[in-house]
Amino acid sequence: MVNSRPHVILSAAMSLDGKIATRIGDSKLSSRKDLLRVDKLRANVDAILVGKRTMIHDDPLLTVKYVTGKNPTRIILDSKGSIKPTSRIVKTCKIIPTIIAVSEKINQKNIVNLKKYGLEVIKCGKDKVDLKELLYILRKKKIKNLLVEGGGLTNWSFIKNGLVDEIIITITPHVIGGTRAVSLFQGEGFDKISKSPVLKLKKIYKMKNEITLHYTI
Ligand SMILES: NC(=O)c1ccc[n+]([C@@H]2O[C@H](COP(=O)([O-])OP(=O)(O)OC[C@H]3O[C@@H](n4cnc5c(N)ncnc54)[C@H](OP(=O)(O)O)[C@@H]3O)[C@@H](O)[C@H]2O)c1
């Protein structure tokens, strides 16, 4: 059972008040040092995963940029397979392996398009992507460790389903505020503290005005 899914590390940079993006989706919270931390992590995992809304807001490449290391396989949660061919992920998918995880909500036309762009498609789940099933399939594909880089809804789905092994968070010296800003964990949240996971603090790293907290489950 232990090896039936990859080891999952959740990583993010958040404001002092626990937000990972503003209400309009601006998420440039990290200092250069923190971006280096993320890159080192990326260079040491087999795959990296984000949700569709992060794709839309950030148009990320999800590559290793500041250290030498192999680019991990990129995985996007996108139930309907609606990723745009103009996105940087699609434009680079012939050189960096990229998986679009979709659900039964996808139509045949989108499946054909995704494959035409050069993306691998994994279908699991009726409405949203079924993460337990997805992780099982990824492990079978020799993905032993997975870095989850948000956003908030994705983070929530992973923690709610008990699929997180480590959390590495940088607290940045920004205050964002606002009920519509994106929190580290979105979704409905736990109703009782007794139901929420209790983590163990493994390490603290202090940078100039930031702290990185490393927790394990
Ligand atoms: N500061 C940081 O470290 C950091 C890191 C990453 C992202 N961000 C920010 O976070 C924001 C986006 O976060 P978000 O919470 O709005 O969205 P998100 O987590 O990026 O994407 C959520 C979307 O993924 C799709 N999805 C499919 N299956 C899912 C599942 N099982 N669980 C969760 N999502 C699933 C859904 O769209 P479909 O139903 O259409 O498939 C869902 O709406 C952006 O502004 C981005 O900049 C910040």
The ligand as an SDF file (V2000), in Angstrom:
LIG
                    3D

 48 52  0  0  0  0  0  0  0  0999 V2000
    1.9640   31.4090   -4.2640 N   0  0  0  0  0  0  0  0  0  0  0  0
    2.0640   30.1730   -4.7270 C   0  0  0  0  0  0  0  0  0  0  0  0
    2.9470   29.4110   -4.3020 O   0  0  0  0  0  0  0  0  0  0  0  0
    1.1050   29.6900   -5.7790 C   0  0  0  0  0  0  0  0  0  0  0  0
    1.3060   28.4170   -6.3560 C   0  0  0  0  0  0  0  0  0  0  0  0
    0.3930   27.9800   -7.3090 C   0  0  0  0  0  0  0  0  0  0  0  0
   -0.6970   28.7560   -7.6740 C   0  0  0  0  0  0  0  0  0  0  0  0
   -0.8790   29.9820   -7.1090 N   0  0  0  0  0  0  0  0  0  0  0  0
   -2.0420   30.8050   -7.4860 C   0  0  0  0  0  0  0  0  0  0  0  0
   -3.2360   30.0970   -7.1860 O   0  0  0  0  0  0  0  0  0  0  0  0
   -4.2790   30.5830   -8.0290 C   0  0  0  0  0  0  0  0  0  0  0  0
   -5.1010   29.4180   -8.5690 C   0  0  0  0  0  0  0  0  0  0  0  0
   -5.5900   28.6330   -7.5080 O   0  0  0  0  0  0  0  0  0  0  0  0
   -7.0800   28.0870   -7.5120 P   0  0  0  0  0  0  0  0  0  0  0  0
   -7.3770   27.5370   -6.1650 O   0  0  0  0  0  0  0  0  0  0  0  0
   -7.9920   29.1450   -8.0340 O   0  0  0  0  0  0  0  0  0  0  0  0
   -7.0810   26.9440   -8.6310 O   0  0  0  0  0  0  0  0  0  0  0  0
   -6.1370   25.6830   -8.9730 P   0  0  0  0  0  0  0  0  0  0  0  0
   -5.9920   24.8200   -7.7890 O   0  0  0  0  0  0  0  0  0  0  0  0
   -4.9180   26.1580   -9.6640 O   0  0  0  0  0  0  0  0  0  0  0  0
   -7.0170   24.9450  -10.0990 O   0  0  0  0  0  0  0  0  0  0  0  0
   -8.2280   24.3640   -9.7260 C   0  0  0  0  0  0  0  0  0  0  0  0
   -8.9040   23.7480  -10.9360 C   0  0  0  0  0  0  0  0  0  0  0  0
   -8.2810   22.4940  -11.2840 O   0  0  0  0  0  0  0  0  0  0  0  0
   -9.2600   21.6290  -11.8300 C   0  0  0  0  0  0  0  0  0  0  0  0
   -9.3180   20.3560  -11.1260 N   0  0  0  0  0  0  0  0  0  0  0  0
   -9.5960   19.1660  -11.7240 C   0  0  0  0  0  0  0  0  0  0  0  0
   -9.6290   18.1840  -10.8350 N   0  0  0  0  0  0  0  0  0  0  0  0
   -9.3970   18.7350   -9.6190 C   0  0  0  0  0  0  0  0  0  0  0  0
   -9.3310   18.2010   -8.3130 C   0  0  0  0  0  0  0  0  0  0  0  0
   -9.4900   16.8950   -8.0640 N   0  0  0  0  0  0  0  0  0  0  0  0
   -9.1010   19.0410   -7.3040 N   0  0  0  0  0  0  0  0  0  0  0  0
   -8.8980   20.3760   -7.5200 C   0  0  0  0  0  0  0  0  0  0  0  0
   -8.9570   20.9410   -8.7410 N   0  0  0  0  0  0  0  0  0  0  0  0
   -9.1950   20.1180   -9.7980 C   0  0  0  0  0  0  0  0  0  0  0  0
  -10.6110   22.3200  -11.6740 C   0  0  0  0  0  0  0  0  0  0  0  0
  -10.9850   22.9120  -12.9180 O   0  0  0  0  0  0  0  0  0  0  0  0
  -11.8180   22.0040  -13.9710 P   0  0  0  0  0  0  0  0  0  0  0  0
  -13.0230   21.4880  -13.2460 O   0  0  0  0  0  0  0  0  0  0  0  0
  -12.1260   22.9260  -15.0770 O   0  0  0  0  0  0  0  0  0  0  0  0
  -10.9100   20.9000  -14.3500 O   0  0  0  0  0  0  0  0  0  0  0  0
  -10.3510   23.3860  -10.6260 C   0  0  0  0  0  0  0  0  0  0  0  0
  -11.1870   24.5150  -10.7510 O   0  0  0  0  0  0  0  0  0  0  0  0
   -3.6130   31.3670   -9.1360 C   0  0  0  0  0  0  0  0  0  0  0  0
   -3.8750   32.7510   -8.9600 O   0  0  0  0  0  0  0  0  0  0  0  0
   -2.1330   31.0950   -8.9670 C   0  0  0  0  0  0  0  0  0  0  0  0
   -1.3490   32.2080   -9.3220 O   0  0  0  0  0  0  0  0  0  0  0  0
    0.0120   30.4610   -6.1660 C   0  0  0  0  0  0  0  0  0  0  0  0
  1  2  1  0
  2  3  2  0
  2  4  1  0
  4  5  1  0
  4 48  2  0
  5  6  2  0
  6  7  1  0
  7  8  2  0
  8  9  1  0
  8 48  1  0
  9 10  1  0
  9 46  1  0
 10 11  1  0
 11 12  1  0
 11 44  1  0
 12 13  1  0
 13 14  1  0
 14 15  2  0
 14 16  1  0
 14 17  1  0
 17 18  1  0
 18 19  2  0
 18 20  1  0
 18 21  1  0
 21 22  1  0
 22 23  1  0
 23 24  1  0
 23 42  1  0
 24 25  1  0
 25 26  1  0
 25 36  1  0
 26 27  1  0
 26 35  1  0
 27 28  2  0
 28 29  1  0
 29 30  1  0
 29 35  2  0
 30 31  1  0
 30 32  2  0
 32 33  1  0
 33 34  2  0
 34 35  1  0
 36 37  1  0
 36 42  1  0
 37 38  1  0
 38 39  2  0
 38 40  1  0
 38 41  1  0
 42 43  1  0
 44 45  1  0
 44 46  1  0
 46 47  1  0
M  CHG  2   8   1  16  -1
M  END
$$$$
